[in-house]
Amino acid sequence: MTPPTSPLHDLAHAYGVSTSFENWKDDVVEVPDDAIVEVLAAMGVDASDPAAAIAAKTEAGWRRMLPPSHVVTRGDTASLTVHVPHGSTVTVDLHLESGSTRMLADPGTPREHRTVDGDVVDEVLIPLPADLPLGYHTVSAASTPPTETGEARTAETHTAETTLIVTPPWLGLPATLKDGSSWGFATQLYSVRSAQSWGVGDLTDLTDMAVWSASELGADYVLINPLHAAEPVVPLEPSPYLPSSRRFFNPLYLRIEDVSEYAWLDDQGRARIDGLAASVHERLDTADVIDRDTSWTAKREALQVLYAAPRRAGRELDFAAYCQRQGAGLRQFATWSVLAIHNGNDARVWPEGLRDATGLEVARFAAEHGSEIDFEMWLQWLLDEQLQRAQGKAVNAGMSLGIMHDLAVGVHPGGADVWRLRDAYATGMRVGAPPDAFNQLGQDWQQPPWRPDKLAELAYAPFRDLIANVLRHAGGVRIDHIIGLFRLWWVPAGRTPDQGTYVRYDHEAMIGVLALEAHRAGAVVVGEDLGVVEQSARDYLLERGILGTSILWFERDENGDPLPAEKWRELCLASVTTHDLPPNAGYLAGEHVKLRDRLGLLTRPVEEEAAADQAERASWLDEIRSRGLLADDASVTETITALHRYLALAPSRLLNIALTDAVGDRRTQNQPGTLDEYPNWRIPLSGPDGTPLRLEDVMASTSAAALATAMTAGRVVPTLGAQAAGSAASTAAAAGDPVEPRPEDAIADAARAVPDTTDHTAV
């Protein structure tokens, strides 16, 4: 039964705010009116008179000649809505990225009239050609009202511009991927330390790991945690999922000795850096914790020594070109970083005049601290260099994809992105997740959400810029909580995570921009679609060629039984586990239940939780035994091997091994729903006995090689073929060729029902 609506609910729906939702138990939960009012207020909507607010929203659209931006899918029948004074002559030109201009068709008869502010306004539709090239184009419109004699008066011509974004209908898999399934390791890079890294795994460690796994084991990619920028000074936020900026990178991951200027330092400079390195190695090499603060304090001092060293002319030109390419966004990020050094890492507590990125006080500060700002931009250039090297070496070693980055859901509320784009964020709101089976109190990720209306006004530039930068030197990206591009759980400040509601985004625009940037980069996109997910969202991702995520422990059919591997999705990345669970050696022992009990995160008795968890694990082990892959008396190591052999039976095009499983690690990297109650994101990669391992140990590990061999030996070759067809269609679209239809019956076969699982996104 549909619940009765009210004027407030009608207003909420007009802005994409949910007034009710289905929880993880399939019960309908009504959102309190006061929470709805708070969410609307964060979007700049006064809900005191809902009817008046709805009318104001409608009239605002009629006052605009063109929408703030318009996103279409290439090949679809689409049109552009234009509002002009009644009886006006309308001309519309399309200025393509290439520099050419096309005049669009005559709109013909207006389809509707409306009186706005005492004047009659026509609404006309401008048909858009189906063969427009992919990209970001500019539409300019001009309207000239008639005189009484019917002659135009050019002095009264009104003009407007908007951005037209043409996106690929299908992304799929890059042509670089071979037939059948491909596999790679997933790892938290900071935890993978070598003898040379300064207490934290770095980009040279990533390069070496990629080359080893490609050349020795045949891996096609390495999936890593987000490398987003953190704070410039200690204390650093340990969570890679709560960054200062998602567009820029964290210089903590730089390998100091691989900066070119290190080789040309004078004796004094070299001695200073080598002394810093020796001090860090002495303190951190055997530490059973990832100490970012100690590492970064030393690295920053070393980088300042390198920055002061002369650079050859070619590198100066390269640095200048990078800064020009990154534009104002880079300079603003660097300015925030220097401001943070002088005023603290949280911009919310800075002096009022410094909180406005475009204000006079910030401009004066930037003029007075030019060299410091230049240093922060230089750090990003170094990261660009080392990321480029990692991707190039990975591909040259034989990887089909190379490095696959991870994109966090959001950013720190006092960080660089919110500071420089503050009007695009909803103040007083935090992103999270409602209660579910795994996080029964709900989750608060402490991040402000983007405002959907502001993203449209900005032509999705903040989103497209960060995607483009993440994919600049990468073969793929995993989008954490990709359902956030459809709807996000907003929690008003002062409320608990279970007292929020969903706010919807223009998912066609968001997914379209994501697909466009990935297409241009030749990259694959993996969406983490775990948790309470509407099936329509999964269907849409499949239609656009975005991969989903399958985790063995959560794959169940409509009866709650293990879903046979042969029925898993082809267009997905499949893994046995995820970073929000213990490695399988710990999971098989029920460590996740014990940990949540110690932390007070359970809402039912621990005995009941443990029994349910044991039954769920037992059902999967029975399924694997039924395939002859697991003996009754198997050891933990043999069980983990069997789990991955079973994984290889799935038709999924990307298969994944957690590096922790490859070395027998047991400890959880992250416990969702906690902050400092557990050392989240600070656990070094370790062996079965808990002793930290070095990357050199991993590369010499017979267990890692054996697990890779065990999984890949039984890989199946999928017969669906929809991805290849989709990739061809996407390529044809980019080239301007006719787009061949996708095999719809094959896609329908791939769109098998995927059971709702728990949401393991966390910060």
Secondary structure, DSSP 4 states (H G I P E B T S, - for coil): -PPPP-HHHHHHHHTTB-SEEE-TTS-EEEPPHHHHHHHHHHTT---SSHHHHHHHHHHHHHH-SS-SEEEEETTS-EEEEEEEETT-EEEEEEE-TTS-EEEPPP--S-SEEEEETTEEEEEEEEEE-TTPPSEEEEEEEEEE-B-TTS-B-GGG-EEEEEEEEEE-S-----TTSPSS-EEEEEE-GGG-B-SSSSSS--HHHHHHHHHHHHHTT---EEEE---EE--SSSSPP--TTS-SEEEEE-GGG--GGGSGGGGG--HHHHHHHHHHHHHHHHHHTT-SS--HHHHHHHHHHHHHHHHHS---HHHHHHHHHHHHHHHHHHHHHHHHHHHHHHH-S-GGGS-GGGS-TTSHHHHHHHHHTHHHHHHHHHHHHHHHHHHHHHHHHHHHTT-SSEEEEEE-S---TTSHHHHHTGGGB-TTEEEEE---SSSTT-EEEEEPPBPHHHHHHTTTHHHHHHHHHHTTT-SEEEETTGGGGTEEEEEETTS-GGG-EEEE--HHHHHHHHHHHHHHHT-EEEE---SS--HHHHHHHHHTT-BEEEEGGG-B-TTSSBPPGGGS-SSEEEES--TTS--HHHHTTTHHHHHHHHTT--SS-HHHHHHHHHHHHHHHHHHHHHTT---TT--HHHHHHHHHHHHTTS--SEEEEEHHHHHT--S-S--TT-STTTTTT-PPPB-TTS-B-BHHHHHT-HHHHHHHHHHHHT-------HHHHHHHHHHHHHHTPPPPPP-HHHHHHH-------------
